Amino acid sequence: EFRSDRSIVLAAVAQNGHALRFAGDALRADQEVVLAAVMQDSTALQYAAERLKVDPKVLLATLPSNKMGPPPPRRQGEGAAAGGPLTPSKASLASRTWRDIH
């Protein structure tokens, strides 16, 4: 059954966190599956097993600041010394690029 197939459920929740509601009980209690779901949509937490609803790692993943990942490392010569700070458009591009490669 698809509801109990870990790889199918992981793929589904990565695309739509609310797919977690259709997962079997064991997968709604699987930390990795729940993390994938709440990283995609933090409101998917409502479908997680009770013990994961209070899990610090899962709760931390629901915060908006944890969805982008760390900023990309600066290369030598970038930043203030090489023409000023990043503008909002440059920062946005850097963040999107970082997310795309991770």
Secondary structure by P-SEA (a helix, b strand, c coil): cccccaaaaaaaaaacccccccccccccccaaaaaaaaaacccccccccccccccaaaaaaacccccccccccccccccccccccccaaaaaaaaaaaaaac
